[in-house]
């Protein structure tokens, strides 16, 4: 560094509010120093560091070769430099013994700690869930995985990492660097998927579920056996983050299965669905094929001229074929889209307790919503019978001081004065319609909040 006569260090823990870490001044007669060593006295937690240079020497300009920070090891996110439509990508502990890339926002939101590693002074990256397991290079496949941190009482040579000046993640004892192979957003692979159905209507073929055209859909008449729609994603498995299903004629009961060159495994099941759109988060399930199995059509919204019909407008899959592999560092440097760059982002720590409590509450709320959904489906199916049994319409209130009694009045009171007034001016409206409308809003609102 071409030493200035005066410089300051500012630090920010949130990237917005800065505080002074140190202020250094040197008299003009002092010797010129090309290297400055600044000790802060005690560790400081910062997200952004700003160096302010003032009072240039006679050469009238400043220059910097490098700024090296001495930091304490601790919990970190390992963020990849690759570009993705899903935002920043983090290295996460994958299924089994693997490691993979996943959207940092989604991984953090899950609260499982799959994205948190604890850096050690030896250069190891321990998993947050198990301090005996570390990020390692799998010698058999050359891919990044998780394994034992130590071997024979010493640090596992395949578990020691460092970063170089090019922001590469280096395995110094192996002479290799980590790079991303494959893509992080493989929507195209889904569009090109080989899709089949148990049977289809000729004017609504199953290819419509992946044609990206919102005007078309697949449809089939439902008899008594389940109907399957299967997407084959190719020979190489991909990591599936989410599946979205847009029904044209919704199923009351259905399940979603995945397979990887083997038997089917159910990852989602609904026995009382009332929604046209379903979004399923899968947290990086590995699959080469996806199957939507319709078990029961909706008794009201999946009937055409008295016949049971099922239909799907679109199936969309959030998938990634990205893999973390070790290569010669020069070869890794040729990776496109900064696939060889990794950045350690410090995090305060990880506590699984709040996330576990939230997941328990969410499971209870989801179960309650499923029960409400099932009751609503039964109510819809029996509405014509109930109407014929004397469930009469509630008449509009015509006097300024009158109130609506019964269940309709209770619902109106809960919805607020403005909405209650709207209900009262609709003329003949059955109590059952009010109940069903309120239930639909509740279920749809819950589905949006859980996404």
Buried (B, 14 or more C-beta within 10 A) or exposed (E): BBBBBEBBBBBBBEEEEBEEBBEEEBEEEEEEEEEEEEEEEEEEEBEEBEBEBEEBBEEEEBEEEEEEEEEEBBBBBBBBBBBBEBEBBBBBBBEEEBBBBBBBEBBBEBBBBBBBBBBBEBBBBBBBBEEEBBBBBBEEEEBBBBBEBEEEEEBBBBBBBEBEEEEBBBBEBBEBBBBBBBBBBBBEBBEEBEBBBBEBBEEBBBBBBBBEEEEBBBBBBBEEEBBBBBBBBBEEBBBBBBBBBBBBBBBBBBBBBBBBEEEBEEBBEBBBBBBBBBBBBBBBBBBBBBBBBBBBBBBBBBBEEEEBBBBBBBBBBBBBBBBBBBBEBEEBBEBEBBBBBBBBEBBEEBEBEEBEEEBEEEEEEEEEBBEBBBBBBEBBBBBEEEBEEEEEBBEBBEEEEEEBEEBBBEBBEEBEEEEBEEBBEEEEBBBBBBBBEBBBEBBBEBBEEEE
